[in-house]
Amino acid sequence: MTVATAPKPKPTSKRKRRWTEQDLLNLPNDGRKYELVNGRLIEVPTGFRHGVLSAELTVRLHPYVKPWGVVCDSSTGFRTPDGNIRSPDVSVVRKERLPEGKLPVGFFDGVPDLAVEIISPSEKSRDILAKVGEYLEAGAQEVWLLFPERQQVHRYRANLEVEVLHADDTLTGGALMPDFAVRVGDLFVE
């Protein structure tokens, strides 16, 4: 006689929590930077050097942008058309795109005209490129990736043109900021 046993139930998979914009807003101020990407909360690497480089670039950009736009720091959230909340390390938005000409209190609806990301060694290429694509697809004119370890800037334009600039090359502001120019190596002086 054979005794049959009931099949073991399959373990129920735990459903991953889908984070919302409100969840992001309700996070405690723990000194970390987060983005909301496809319903997931993503911690974005930052550090002291990261902050200094971001502040230095902001100071350099400000005089060129102030007459026609605003420069934002990494605490500024941009709501992309697919509902993600991105926070570039430095960003530029033309004043004509501000709702009713005023600074929004919450997240900005849309992406910046220029998004700048300072890349940490721990960041994965596929995540970086996905972010670049998301900015450009949503209307950014340019995305600059700063690589402190290599002293390089990778400049992506809306027409999908990519330019790799090295320490002795000059980064210009293109059509958005025609008078802006800086030697790439000067962006990484410590």
Secondary structure as GFF3:
##gff-version 3
##sequence-region A 1 190
A	DSSP	alpha_helix	21	25	.	.	.	ID=ss1
A	DSSP	beta_strand	33	37	.	.	.	ID=ss2
A	DSSP	beta_strand	40	44	.	.	.	ID=ss3
A	DSSP	alpha_helix	48	65	.	.	.	ID=ss4
A	DSSP	beta_strand	69	72	.	.	.	ID=ss5
A	DSSP	beta_strand	78	79	.	.	.	ID=ss6
A	DSSP	beta_strand	85	86	.	.	.	ID=ss7
A	DSSP	beta_strand	90	94	.	.	.	ID=ss8
A	DSSP	three_ten_helix	95	97	.	.	.	ID=ss9
A	DSSP	three_ten_helix	99	101	.	.	.	ID=ss10
A	DSSP	beta_strand	108	109	.	.	.	ID=ss11
A	DSSP	beta_strand	114	118	.	.	.	ID=ss12
A	DSSP	alpha_helix	125	137	.	.	.	ID=ss13
A	DSSP	beta_strand	142	147	.	.	.	ID=ss14
A	DSSP	beta_strand	152	157	.	.	.	ID=ss15
A	DSSP	beta_strand	162	165	.	.	.	ID=ss16
A	DSSP	beta_strand	170	173	.	.	.	ID=ss17
A	DSSP	beta_strand	177	183	.	.	.	ID=ss18
A	DSSP	three_ten_helix	184	188	.	.	.	ID=ss19
###
